[in-house]
Amino acid sequence: MRWYDTVFNQKNMEAVDGLLAEDAVQHHPNQPGDPITGDDAIEAVVRERGLVDFPDAAVEIEEIIAAADLVMARLAWTATVADELE
């Protein structure tokens, strides 16, 4: 999926607008609470958690499952924590 390669591996945040729908919803097991809704909100979380806290993050897609308008990806991440996490 281009999203992971472009945003995390290439660190190209400018591409977010072309890769996410405005009403995108992200369900993330490491983000407690309600899903993250909207491309701007997802971009903000990715900037902070993905690119600031883990600046050398790299992701490899191991599996993708899609049904109707839902997509699930099983990923393998490597990264170094840049600072203390809250």
Buried (B, 14 or more C-beta within 10 A) or exposed (E): EEBBBBBBEEEEBEBBEEBBEEEBBBEEEEEEEEEBEBBEBBBEEBBEBBBEBBEEBEBEEEEEEEEEEEEEBEEEEEBEEEEEEE
